[in-house]
Amino acid sequence: MTGTLTNHTEEDWMEIDLIFLLVDLEQQPVENGGMVPKLRADISELSDGETKEFVISWFPAVLESDFDKVKGYQVEKLEYDDGKK
């Protein structure tokens, strides 16, 4: 899967970490063996006003059969470092 993220702030972002939960029709997390599979995307940098495409990769324990129940996703976490430490 791929997606896009646009920076609508006045800051330049670095080391962006996105984590998505897979959900069913009722927007409930999809479980596999008692675990909720997650998707992850990392973006190395995103300047003010820039839009960047990213590739979503799998966390461990996600099987192709999990797609049967998956009807969407929710953003669980969006973290970034602006490099000002």
N, CA, C and O atoms as a CHARMM CRD file, in Angstrom:
* protein
*
  340
    1    1 MET  N      0.83800  -1.18600   0.00000 PROA 1      0.00000
    2    1 MET  CA     0.00000   0.00000   0.00000 PROA 1      0.00000
    3    1 MET  C      0.87600   1.23900   0.00000 PROA 1      0.00000
    4    1 MET  O      1.99000   1.23800   0.52300 PROA 1      0.00000
    5    2 THR  N      0.35000   2.28600  -0.59300 PROA 2      0.00000
    6    2 THR  CA     1.03700   3.57200  -0.57500 PROA 2      0.00000
    7    2 THR  C      0.07300   4.64500  -0.09100 PROA 2      0.00000
    8    2 THR  O     -1.14100   4.43900  -0.08300 PROA 2      0.00000
    9    3 GLY  N      0.60400   5.76300   0.30400 PROA 3      0.00000
   10    3 GLY  CA    -0.21300   6.88500   0.74000 PROA 3      0.00000
   11    3 GLY  C      0.56400   8.17300   0.54800 PROA 3      0.00000
   12    3 GLY  O      1.71600   8.15100   0.11200 PROA 3      0.00000
   13    4 THR  N     -0.05800   9.28400   0.86900 PROA 4      0.00000
   14    4 THR  CA     0.62300  10.57200   0.80400 PROA 4      0.00000
   15    4 THR  C      0.39900  11.32900   2.10200 PROA 4      0.00000
   16    4 THR  O     -0.62000  11.15700   2.77200 PROA 4      0.00000
   17    5 LEU  N      1.35400  12.15700   2.43900 PROA 5      0.00000
   18    5 LEU  CA     1.26800  13.00700   3.61500 PROA 5      0.00000
   19    5 LEU  C      1.70600  14.39900   3.19900 PROA 5      0.00000
   20    5 LEU  O      2.74700  14.56700   2.56400 PROA 5      0.00000
   21    6 THR  N      0.89900  15.40800   3.56200 PROA 6      0.00000
   22    6 THR  CA     1.22500  16.80100   3.25500 PROA 6      0.00000
   23    6 THR  C      1.49400  17.54900   4.55100 PROA 6      0.00000
   24    6 THR  O      0.74900  17.41100   5.52200 PROA 6      0.00000
   25    7 ASN  N      2.54200  18.32600   4.56300 PROA 7      0.00000
   26    7 ASN  CA     2.90200  19.13300   5.72200 PROA 7      0.00000
   27    7 ASN  C      2.24100  20.50100   5.58700 PROA 7      0.00000
   28    7 ASN  O      2.68100  21.32900   4.78900 PROA 7      0.00000
   29    8 HSD  N      1.19100  20.73900   6.35900 PROA 8      0.00000
   30    8 HSD  CA     0.48500  22.02200   6.34300 PROA 8      0.00000
   31    8 HSD  C      0.89200  22.91200   7.51900 PROA 8      0.00000
   32    8 HSD  O      0.15800  23.82100   7.90700 PROA 8      0.00000
   33    9 THR  N      2.05800  22.64000   8.07300 PROA 9      0.00000
   34    9 THR  CA     2.55500  23.46200   9.18000 PROA 9      0.00000
   35    9 THR  C      3.62500  24.40700   8.64800 PROA 9      0.00000
   36    9 THR  O      3.91900  24.42000   7.45200 PROA 9      0.00000
   37   10 GLU  N      4.19100  25.18000   9.52600 PROA 10     0.00000
   38   10 GLU  CA     5.28500  26.07500   9.12400 PROA 10     0.00000
   39   10 GLU  C      6.63700  25.52100   9.55200 PROA 10     0.00000
   40   10 GLU  O      7.64100  26.23300   9.55600 PROA 10     0.00000
   41   11 GLU  N      6.64900  24.24400   9.90900 PROA 11     0.00000
   42   11 GLU  CA     7.88100  23.58300  10.34700 PROA 11     0.00000
   43   11 GLU  C      8.33100  22.57200   9.29700 PROA 11     0.00000
   44   11 GLU  O      7.51600  22.05400   8.53300 PROA 11     0.00000
   45   12 ASP  N      9.62200  22.29900   9.26600 PROA 12     0.00000
   46   12 ASP  CA    10.15200  21.19600   8.48200 PROA 12     0.00000
   47   12 ASP  C     10.20900  19.98600   9.39600 PROA 12     0.00000
   48   12 ASP  O     10.76300  20.06000  10.49300 PROA 12     0.00000
   49   13 TRP  N      9.63900  18.86900   8.95400 PROA 13     0.00000
   50   13 TRP  CA     9.60400  17.66600   9.77300 PROA 13     0.00000
   51   13 TRP  C     10.71800  16.72300   9.36200 PROA 13     0.00000
   52   13 TRP  O     11.10300  16.67600   8.19400 PROA 13     0.00000
   53   14 MET  N     11.23000  15.98000  10.31500 PROA 14     0.00000
   54   14 MET  CA    12.23900  14.95700  10.05300 PROA 14     0.00000
   55   14 MET  C     11.84700  13.70200  10.81800 PROA 14     0.00000
   56   14 MET  O     11.21600  13.78400  11.87200 PROA 14     0.00000
   57   15 GLU  N     12.21700  12.54600  10.29200 PROA 15     0.00000
   58   15 GLU  CA    11.96900  11.26200  10.93700 PROA 15     0.00000
   59   15 GLU  C     10.50700  11.07300  11.33800 PROA 15     0.00000
   60   15 GLU  O     10.19800  10.92600  12.52000 PROA 15     0.00000
   61   16 ILE  N      9.62300  11.07700  10.36500 PROA 16     0.00000
   62   16 ILE  CA     8.18400  10.90500  10.60200 PROA 16     0.00000
   63   16 ILE  C      7.86700   9.41800  10.70200 PROA 16     0.00000
   64   16 ILE  O      8.29800   8.62600   9.86400 PROA 16     0.00000
   65   17 ASP  N      7.11700   9.04800  11.72300 PROA 17     0.00000
   66   17 ASP  CA     6.74300   7.66200  11.98900 PROA 17     0.00000
   67   17 ASP  C      5.22300   7.57700  12.00700 PROA 17     0.00000
   68   17 ASP  O      4.57700   8.20400  12.84700 PROA 17     0.00000
   69   18 LEU  N      4.64600   6.80800  11.08600 PROA 18     0.00000
   70   18 LEU  CA     3.19300   6.60800  11.00200 PROA 18     0.00000
   71   18 LEU  C      2.87200   5.14700  11.30200 PROA 18     0.00000
   72   18 LEU  O      3.51100   4.24300  10.76500 PROA 18     0.00000
   73   19 ILE  N      1.87900   4.92000  12.16300 PROA 19     0.00000
   74   19 ILE  CA     1.42500   3.55800  12.43900 PROA 19     0.00000
   75   19 ILE  C     -0.09000   3.51100  12.26300 PROA 19     0.00000
   76   19 ILE  O     -0.81500   4.35500  12.78800 PROA 19     0.00000
   77   20 PHE  N     -0.55400   2.51200  11.51500 PROA 20     0.00000
   78   20 PHE  CA    -1.96700   2.34700  11.18400 PROA 20     0.00000
   79   20 PHE  C     -2.49100   1.04500  11.76100 PROA 20     0.00000
   80   20 PHE  O     -1.78800   0.03400  11.76600 PROA 20     0.00000
   81   21 LEU  N     -3.73600   1.06600  12.25100 PROA 21     0.00000
   82   21 LEU  CA    -4.44700  -0.14200  12.66500 PROA 21     0.00000
   83   21 LEU  C     -5.36700  -0.58000  11.54400 PROA 21     0.00000
   84   21 LEU  O     -6.02100   0.25300  10.91700 PROA 21     0.00000
   85   22 LEU  N     -5.42400  -1.87500  11.28400 PROA 22     0.00000
   86   22 LEU  CA    -6.37100  -2.41100  10.31100 PROA 22     0.00000
   87   22 LEU  C     -7.71500  -2.57200  11.00100 PROA 22     0.00000
   88   22 LEU  O     -7.77300  -3.06500  12.12700 PROA 22     0.00000
   89   23 VAL  N     -8.80400  -2.16300  10.34300 PROA 23     0.00000
   90   23 VAL  CA   -10.13600  -2.22500  10.95700 PROA 23     0.00000
   91   23 VAL  C    -11.13400  -2.92200  10.04000 PROA 23     0.00000
   92   23 VAL  O    -10.93000  -3.03200   8.83100 PROA 23     0.00000
   93   24 ASP  N    -12.23400  -3.39600  10.66200 PROA 24     0.00000
   94   24 ASP  CA   -13.30500  -4.05200   9.91900 PROA 24     0.00000
   95   24 ASP  C    -14.39800  -3.03300   9.57300 PROA 24     0.00000
   96   24 ASP  O    -14.19900  -1.82700   9.72300 PROA 24     0.00000
   97   25 LEU  N    -15.55400  -3.52800   9.10700 PROA 25     0.00000
   98   25 LEU  CA   -16.64400  -2.63000   8.70500 PROA 25     0.00000
   99   25 LEU  C    -17.15800  -1.75500   9.84800 PROA 25     0.00000
  100   25 LEU  O    -17.62500  -0.63900   9.61800 PROA 25     0.00000
  101   26 GLU  N    -17.07000  -2.25900  11.07000 PROA 26     0.00000
  102   26 GLU  CA   -17.53900  -1.49600  12.23600 PROA 26     0.00000
  103   26 GLU  C    -16.43500  -0.60700  12.81700 PROA 26     0.00000
  104   26 GLU  O    -16.59000  -0.05800  13.90700 PROA 26     0.00000
  105   27 GLN  N    -15.33800  -0.46700  12.10200 PROA 27     0.00000
  106   27 GLN  CA   -14.18200   0.33000  12.53200 PROA 27     0.00000
  107   27 GLN  C    -13.51700  -0.22500  13.78700 PROA 27     0.00000
  108   27 GLN  O    -12.87600   0.51000  14.53900 PROA 27     0.00000
  109   28 GLN  N    -13.67700  -1.54400  14.00700 PROA 28     0.00000
  110   28 GLN  CA   -13.02100  -2.21700  15.11500 PROA 28     0.00000
  111   28 GLN  C    -11.71800  -2.84300  14.62300 PROA 28     0.00000
  112   28 GLN  O    -11.66300  -3.34100  13.49800 PROA 28     0.00000
  113   29 PRO  N    -10.67300  -2.82600  15.44300 PROA 29     0.00000
  114   29 PRO  CA    -9.40200  -3.43000  15.01800 PROA 29     0.00000
  115   29 PRO  C     -9.56800  -4.90300  14.64800 PROA 29     0.00000
  116   29 PRO  O    -10.29100  -5.64300  15.31500 PROA 29     0.00000
  117   30 VAL  N     -8.89700  -5.31500  13.59100 PROA 30     0.00000
  118   30 VAL  CA    -8.92100  -6.70000  13.13900 PROA 30     0.00000
  119   30 VAL  C     -7.85600  -7.46000  13.92800 PROA 30     0.00000
  120   30 VAL  O     -6.69900  -7.04100  13.97800 PROA 30     0.00000
  121   31 GLU  N     -8.24800  -8.57600  14.54300 PROA 31     0.00000
  122   31 GLU  CA    -7.31100  -9.36700  15.33700 PROA 31     0.00000
  123   31 GLU  C     -6.89800 -10.61900  14.58300 PROA 31     0.00000
  124   31 GLU  O     -7.66000 -11.16600  13.78500 PROA 31     0.00000
  125   32 ASN  N     -5.68200 -11.05900  14.84900 PROA 32     0.00000
  126   32 ASN  CA    -5.16600 -12.30100  14.30200 PROA 32     0.00000
  127   32 ASN  C     -4.41300 -12.99300  15.42500 PROA 32     0.00000
  128   32 ASN  O     -3.34700 -12.53700  15.83800 PROA 32     0.00000
  129   33 GLY  N     -4.97100 -14.10200  15.92300 PROA 33     0.00000
  130   33 GLY  CA    -4.32300 -14.81900  17.01200 PROA 33     0.00000
  131   33 GLY  C     -4.15900 -13.98500  18.26400 PROA 33     0.00000
  132   33 GLY  O     -3.15700 -14.11300  18.96900 PROA 33     0.00000
  133   34 GLY  N     -5.13200 -13.13000  18.55100 PROA 34     0.00000
  134   34 GLY  CA    -5.07800 -12.29400  19.73800 PROA 34     0.00000
  135   34 GLY  C     -4.25800 -11.02800  19.57900 PROA 34     0.00000
  136   34 GLY  O     -4.17800 -10.22200  20.50700 PROA 34     0.00000
  137   35 MET  N     -3.64100 -10.83800  18.40600 PROA 35     0.00000
  138   35 MET  CA    -2.85200  -9.62800  18.14200 PROA 35     0.00000
  139   35 MET  C     -3.55800  -8.78200  17.09600 PROA 35     0.00000
  140   35 MET  O     -4.24400  -9.31400  16.22400 PROA 35     0.00000
  141   36 VAL  N     -3.39600  -7.47000  17.17800 PROA 36     0.00000
  142   36 VAL  CA    -3.94400  -6.56500  16.18200 PROA 36     0.00000
  143   36 VAL  C     -2.81600  -6.20200  15.21300 PROA 36     0.00000
  144   36 VAL  O     -1.87900  -5.50000  15.59200 PROA 36     0.00000
  145   37 PRO  N     -2.89900  -6.67700  13.96300 PROA 37     0.00000
  146   37 PRO  CA    -1.86300  -6.34300  12.99000 PROA 37     0.00000
  147   37 PRO  C     -1.80700  -4.84100  12.73900 PROA 37     0.00000
  148   37 PRO  O     -2.83400  -4.16300  12.74300 PROA 37     0.00000
  149   38 LYS  N     -0.61600  -4.33500  12.52500 PROA 38     0.00000
  150   38 LYS  CA    -0.42900  -2.90800  12.27800 PROA 38     0.00000
  151   38 LYS  C      0.41600  -2.70600  11.03300 PROA 38     0.00000
  152   38 LYS  O      1.18700  -3.57600  10.62800 PROA 38     0.00000
  153   39 LEU  N      0.25100  -1.54500  10.44400 PROA 39     0.00000
  154   39 LEU  CA     1.03900  -1.13900   9.28700 PROA 39     0.00000
  155   39 LEU  C      1.93300   0.01100   9.71700 PROA 39     0.00000
  156   39 LEU  O      1.59500   0.76700  10.62900 PROA 39     0.00000
  157   40 ARG  N      3.06900   0.13800   9.05800 PROA 40     0.00000
  158   40 ARG  CA     4.00800   1.18300   9.43500 PROA 40     0.00000
  159   40 ARG  C      4.55600   1.85800   8.18400 PROA 40     0.00000
  160   40 ARG  O      4.77200   1.22000   7.15300 PROA 40     0.00000
  161   41 ALA  N      4.77400   3.17300   8.30200 PROA 41     0.00000
  162   41 ALA  CA     5.43400   3.93400   7.24300 PROA 41     0.00000
  163   41 ALA  C      6.39700   4.91800   7.90200 PROA 41     0.00000
  164   41 ALA  O      6.08100   5.52100   8.92700 PROA 41     0.00000
  165   42 ASP  N      7.54700   5.06600   7.31300 PROA 42     0.00000
  166   42 ASP  CA     8.53400   6.02900   7.79000 PROA 42     0.00000
  167   42 ASP  C      8.85300   6.99200   6.65400 PROA 42     0.00000
  168   42 ASP  O      9.03600   6.58000   5.50800 PROA 42     0.00000
  169   43 ILE  N      8.91700   8.26800   6.98300 PROA 43     0.00000
  170   43 ILE  CA     9.29600   9.30100   6.01900 PROA 43     0.00000
  171   43 ILE  C     10.50100  10.02200   6.60000 PROA 43     0.00000
  172   43 ILE  O     10.45500  10.48200   7.74100 PROA 43     0.00000
  173   44 SER  N     11.57700  10.12600   5.83300 PROA 44     0.00000
  174   44 SER  CA    12.81300  10.68100   6.37800 PROA 44     0.00000
  175   44 SER  C     12.74300  12.18800   6.59800 PROA 44     0.00000
  176   44 SER  O     13.36200  12.69600   7.53300 PROA 44     0.00000
  177   45 GLU  N     12.01100  12.90800   5.76700 PROA 45     0.00000
  178   45 GLU  CA    11.86200  14.35400   5.95900 PROA 45     0.00000
  179   45 GLU  C     10.68700  14.87000   5.14500 PROA 45     0.00000
  180   45 GLU  O     10.31700  14.28400   4.12700 PROA 45     0.00000
  181   46 LEU  N     10.09800  15.98400   5.60700 PROA 46     0.00000
  182   46 LEU  CA     8.96300  16.59200   4.91400 PROA 46     0.00000
  183   46 LEU  C      8.98700  18.09000   5.20700 PROA 46     0.00000
  184   46 LEU  O      8.70100  18.51400   6.32700 PROA 46     0.00000
  185   47 SER  N      9.32400  18.87700   4.20900 PROA 47     0.00000
  186   47 SER  CA     9.43300  20.32700   4.37600 PROA 47     0.00000
  187   47 SER  C      8.05900  20.98000   4.44400 PROA 47     0.00000
  188   47 SER  O      7.06100  20.38600   4.03600 PROA 47     0.00000
  189   48 ASP  N      8.01200  22.18800   4.95500 PROA 48     0.00000
  190   48 ASP  CA     6.77800  22.97300   5.03400 PROA 48     0.00000
  191   48 ASP  C      6.12500  23.05600   3.65600 PROA 48     0.00000
  192   48 ASP  O      6.75900  23.49200   2.69500 PROA 48     0.00000
  193   49 GLY  N      4.86400  22.64000   3.55300 PROA 49     0.00000
  194   49 GLY  CA     4.11600  22.70400   2.29800 PROA 49     0.00000
  195   49 GLY  C      4.35200  21.55300   1.35500 PROA 49     0.00000
  196   49 GLY  O      3.67800  21.47000   0.32800 PROA 49     0.00000
  197   50 GLU  N      5.27100  20.66400   1.64900 PROA 50     0.00000
  198   50 GLU  CA     5.60000  19.55300   0.75800 PROA 50     0.00000
  199   50 GLU  C      4.64100  18.38000   0.95000 PROA 50     0.00000
  200   50 GLU  O      4.18400  18.11900   2.06300 PROA 50     0.00000
  201   51 THR  N      4.33700  17.67100  -0.15000 PROA 51     0.00000
  202   51 THR  CA     3.57900  16.42100  -0.11400 PROA 51     0.00000
  203   51 THR  C      4.51300  15.31400  -0.56200 PROA 51     0.00000
  204   51 THR  O      5.21100  15.44100  -1.56800 PROA 51     0.00000
  205   52 LYS  N      4.51900  14.23000   0.19100 PROA 52     0.00000
  206   52 LYS  CA     5.41900  13.12100  -0.13800 PROA 52     0.00000
  207   52 LYS  C      4.63700  11.81100  -0.10700 PROA 52     0.00000
  208   52 LYS  O      3.80500  11.59400   0.77400 PROA 52     0.00000
  209   53 GLU  N      4.91200  10.94200  -1.07800 PROA 53     0.00000
  210   53 GLU  CA     4.32200   9.61500  -1.09800 PROA 53     0.00000
  211   53 GLU  C      5.16300   8.69600  -0.22600 PROA 53     0.00000
  212   53 GLU  O      6.38600   8.82500  -0.17100 PROA 53     0.00000
  213   54 PHE  N      4.49900   7.76600   0.45500 PROA 54     0.00000
  214   54 PHE  CA     5.21900   6.80700   1.28000 PROA 54     0.00000
  215   54 PHE  C      4.67000   5.41100   1.03500 PROA 54     0.00000
  216   54 PHE  O      3.54800   5.24900   0.55500 PROA 54     0.00000
  217   55 VAL  N      5.46100   4.41500   1.36400 PROA 55     0.00000
  218   55 VAL  CA     5.07000   3.01200   1.22100 PROA 55     0.00000
  219   55 VAL  C      4.80000   2.46700   2.60900 PROA 55     0.00000
  220   55 VAL  O      5.59700   2.66700   3.52600 PROA 55     0.00000
  221   56 ILE  N      3.68300   1.78200   2.76700 PROA 56     0.00000
  222   56 ILE  CA     3.29800   1.19500   4.04100 PROA 56     0.00000
  223   56 ILE  C      3.79000  -0.24600   4.07000 PROA 56     0.00000
  224   56 ILE  O      3.50800  -1.02200   3.15700 PROA 56     0.00000
  225   57 SER  N      4.52000  -0.59800   5.11300 PROA 57     0.00000
  226   57 SER  CA     5.01800  -1.95900   5.25500 PROA 57     0.00000
  227   57 SER  C      4.31700  -2.64200   6.42600 PROA 57     0.00000
  228   57 SER  O      3.67800  -1.98900   7.25000 PROA 57     0.00000
  229   58 TRP  N      4.44700  -3.95400   6.48500 PROA 58     0.00000
  230   58 TRP  CA     3.75400  -4.75100   7.49900 PROA 58     0.00000
  231   58 TRP  C      4.55700  -4.85500   8.77200 PROA 58     0.00000
  232   58 TRP  O      5.78600  -4.90900   8.75600 PROA 58     0.00000
  233   59 PHE  N      3.83800  -4.88200   9.87200 PROA 59     0.00000
  234   59 PHE  CA     4.42100  -5.30700  11.13700 PROA 59     0.00000
  235   59 PHE  C      4.41900  -6.83400  11.11800 PROA 59     0.00000
  236   59 PHE  O      3.72000  -7.43700  10.30300 PROA 59     0.00000
  237   60 PRO  N      5.18500  -7.46400  11.99600 PROA 60     0.00000
  238   60 PRO  CA     5.15300  -8.94200  12.05900 PROA 60     0.00000
  239   60 PRO  C      3.75300  -9.46200  12.37600 PROA 60     0.00000
  240   60 PRO  O      2.92900  -8.73900  12.93600 PROA 60     0.00000
  241   61 ALA  N      3.49300 -10.69500  12.02300 PROA 61     0.00000
  242   61 ALA  CA     2.26600 -11.42700  12.33400 PROA 61     0.00000
  243   61 ALA  C      1.08400 -11.05300  11.46700 PROA 61     0.00000
  244   61 ALA  O     -0.05100 -11.35800  11.83300 PROA 61     0.00000
  245   62 VAL  N      1.29900 -10.40600  10.33000 PROA 62     0.00000
  246   62 VAL  CA     0.20400 -10.11500   9.41000 PROA 62     0.00000
  247   62 VAL  C      0.24700 -11.14100   8.28700 PROA 62     0.00000
  248   62 VAL  O      1.26000 -11.28200   7.60100 PROA 62     0.00000
  249   63 LEU  N     -0.85200 -11.85000   8.10700 PROA 63     0.00000
  250   63 LEU  CA    -0.93100 -12.87900   7.08100 PROA 63     0.00000
  251   63 LEU  C     -1.88000 -12.43700   5.97800 PROA 63     0.00000
  252   63 LEU  O     -2.74200 -11.58600   6.19800 PROA 63     0.00000
  253   64 GLU  N     -1.72200 -13.01000   4.80000 PROA 64     0.00000
  254   64 GLU  CA    -2.59000 -12.64000   3.68200 PROA 64     0.00000
  255   64 GLU  C     -4.05700 -12.91100   4.00100 PROA 64     0.00000
  256   64 GLU  O     -4.93200 -12.18800   3.52400 PROA 64     0.00000
  257   65 SER  N     -4.33900 -13.93500   4.79500 PROA 65     0.00000
  258   65 SER  CA    -5.72500 -14.25600   5.15200 PROA 65     0.00000
  259   65 SER  C     -6.36600 -13.16000   6.00400 PROA 65     0.00000
  260   65 SER  O     -7.59300 -13.08700   6.07800 PROA 65     0.00000
  261   66 ASP  N     -5.56800 -12.30900   6.64400 PROA 66     0.00000
  262   66 ASP  CA    -6.11700 -11.21900   7.45000 PROA 66     0.00000
  263   66 ASP  C     -6.90100 -10.22600   6.59200 PROA 66     0.00000
  264   66 ASP  O     -7.75100  -9.50500   7.11500 PROA 66     0.00000
  265   67 PHE  N     -6.63600 -10.17400   5.29800 PROA 67     0.00000
  266   67 PHE  CA    -7.30300  -9.21600   4.43100 PROA 67     0.00000
  267   67 PHE  C     -8.80300  -9.46800   4.31500 PROA 67     0.00000
  268   67 PHE  O     -9.55200  -8.55200   3.97400 PROA 67     0.00000
  269   68 ASP  N     -9.25700 -10.69000   4.59300 PROA 68     0.00000
  270   68 ASP  CA   -10.68000 -11.01900   4.47400 PROA 68     0.00000
  271   68 ASP  C    -11.54700 -10.11200   5.33200 PROA 68     0.00000
  272   68 ASP  O    -12.63100  -9.71300   4.90500 PROA 68     0.00000
  273   69 LYS  N    -11.09000  -9.78100   6.52800 PROA 69     0.00000
  274   69 LYS  CA   -11.87200  -8.96700   7.45900 PROA 69     0.00000
  275   69 LYS  C    -11.54800  -7.47300   7.35900 PROA 69     0.00000
  276   69 LYS  O    -12.30000  -6.64300   7.87000 PROA 69     0.00000
  277   70 VAL  N    -10.45200  -7.13200   6.71500 PROA 70     0.00000
  278   70 VAL  CA   -10.00400  -5.73900   6.68500 PROA 70     0.00000
  279   70 VAL  C    -10.83500  -4.91700   5.70900 PROA 70     0.00000
  280   70 VAL  O    -10.96500  -5.27400   4.53900 PROA 70     0.00000
  281   71 LYS  N    -11.39600  -3.81500   6.19600 PROA 71     0.00000
  282   71 LYS  CA   -12.19500  -2.93000   5.35200 PROA 71     0.00000
  283   71 LYS  C    -11.67500  -1.49700   5.39300 PROA 71     0.00000
  284   71 LYS  O    -12.23500  -0.62100   4.73500 PROA 71     0.00000
  285   72 GLY  N    -10.62400  -1.24900   6.14700 PROA 72     0.00000
  286   72 GLY  CA   -10.06400   0.09200   6.22400 PROA 72     0.00000
  287   72 GLY  C     -8.93900   0.15000   7.22800 PROA 72     0.00000
  288   72 GLY  O     -8.41600  -0.87900   7.65500 PROA 72     0.00000
  289   73 TYR  N     -8.57400   1.35300   7.60000 PROA 73     0.00000
  290   73 TYR  CA    -7.50600   1.54100   8.57500 PROA 73     0.00000
  291   73 TYR  C     -7.75300   2.82300   9.36100 PROA 73     0.00000
  292   73 TYR  O     -8.52000   3.69000   8.94300 PROA 73     0.00000
  293   74 GLN  N     -7.09300   2.92200  10.49700 PROA 74     0.00000
  294   74 GLN  CA    -7.12000   4.12900  11.31700 PROA 74     0.00000
  295   74 GLN  C     -5.67700   4.49300  11.63700 PROA 74     0.00000
  296   74 GLN  O     -4.84900   3.60900  11.85600 PROA 74     0.00000
  297   75 VAL  N     -5.37200   5.77000  11.66700 PROA 75     0.00000
  298   75 VAL  CA    -4.03900   6.20100  12.08200 PROA 75     0.00000
  299   75 VAL  C     -3.96300   6.06300  13.59800 PROA 75     0.00000
  300   75 VAL  O     -4.72200   6.70600  14.32300 PROA 75     0.00000
  301   76 GLU  N     -3.05700   5.23600  14.06800 PROA 76     0.00000
  302   76 GLU  CA    -2.88300   5.04800  15.50600 PROA 76     0.00000
  303   76 GLU  C     -1.87200   6.03600  16.06400 PROA 76     0.00000
  304   76 GLU  O     -2.02400   6.53000  17.18100 PROA 76     0.00000
  305   77 LYS  N     -0.83400   6.32200  15.27700 PROA 77     0.00000
  306   77 LYS  CA     0.21900   7.19000  15.78800 PROA 77     0.00000
  307   77 LYS  C      0.85700   7.96500  14.63800 PROA 77     0.00000
  308   77 LYS  O      1.11700   7.40500  13.57300 PROA 77     0.00000
  309   78 LEU  N      1.10700   9.24900  14.85500 PROA 78     0.00000
  310   78 LEU  CA     1.87200  10.08300  13.93700 PROA 78     0.00000
  311   78 LEU  C      2.83300  10.87600  14.80400 PROA 78     0.00000
  312   78 LEU  O      2.42700  11.76200  15.55600 PROA 78     0.00000
  313   79 GLU  N      4.10800  10.54800  14.69000 PROA 79     0.00000
  314   79 GLU  CA     5.12600  11.25000  15.45700 PROA 79     0.00000
  315   79 GLU  C      6.17400  11.79100  14.50300 PROA 79     0.00000
  316   79 GLU  O      6.47200  11.18100  13.47600 PROA 79     0.00000
  317   80 TYR  N      6.73100  12.94600  14.85400 PROA 80     0.00000
  318   80 TYR  CA     7.80400  13.48300  14.03600 PROA 80     0.00000
  319   80 TYR  C      8.77500  14.25400  14.90800 PROA 80     0.00000
  320   80 TYR  O      8.45200  14.71400  16.00300 PROA 80     0.00000
  321   81 ASP  N      9.97000  14.37000  14.37700 PROA 81     0.00000
  322   81 ASP  CA    11.01800  15.12700  15.02600 PROA 81     0.00000
  323   81 ASP  C     11.32300  16.31400  14.12100 PROA 81     0.00000
  324   81 ASP  O     11.59100  16.14100  12.93200 PROA 81     0.00000
  325   82 ASP  N     11.28200  17.52000  14.68500 PROA 82     0.00000
  326   82 ASP  CA    11.56500  18.70000  13.86100 PROA 82     0.00000
  327   82 ASP  C     13.05400  19.05000  13.84700 PROA 82     0.00000
  328   82 ASP  O     13.45000  20.06200  13.26800 PROA 82     0.00000
  329   83 GLY  N     13.88100  18.21100  14.48500 PROA 83     0.00000
  330   83 GLY  CA    15.32500  18.41600  14.45500 PROA 83     0.00000
  331   83 GLY  C     15.83200  19.52000  15.37300 PROA 83     0.00000
  332   83 GLY  O     17.01200  19.86600  15.31500 PROA 83     0.00000
  333   84 LYS  N     14.97800  20.07600  16.21300 PROA 84     0.00000
  334   84 LYS  CA    15.37400  21.19300  17.07100 PROA 84     0.00000
  335   84 LYS  C     15.55000  20.70900  18.50500 PROA 84     0.00000
  336   84 LYS  O     14.73300  21.01500  19.37400 PROA 84     0.00000
  337   85 LYS  N     16.60200  19.96400  18.74500 PROA 85     0.00000
  338   85 LYS  CA    16.84700  19.46300  20.10200 PROA 85     0.00000
  339   85 LYS  C     18.07100  20.09600  20.67700 PROA 85     0.00000
  340   85 LYS  O     18.44300  19.80200  21.81300 PROA 85     0.00000
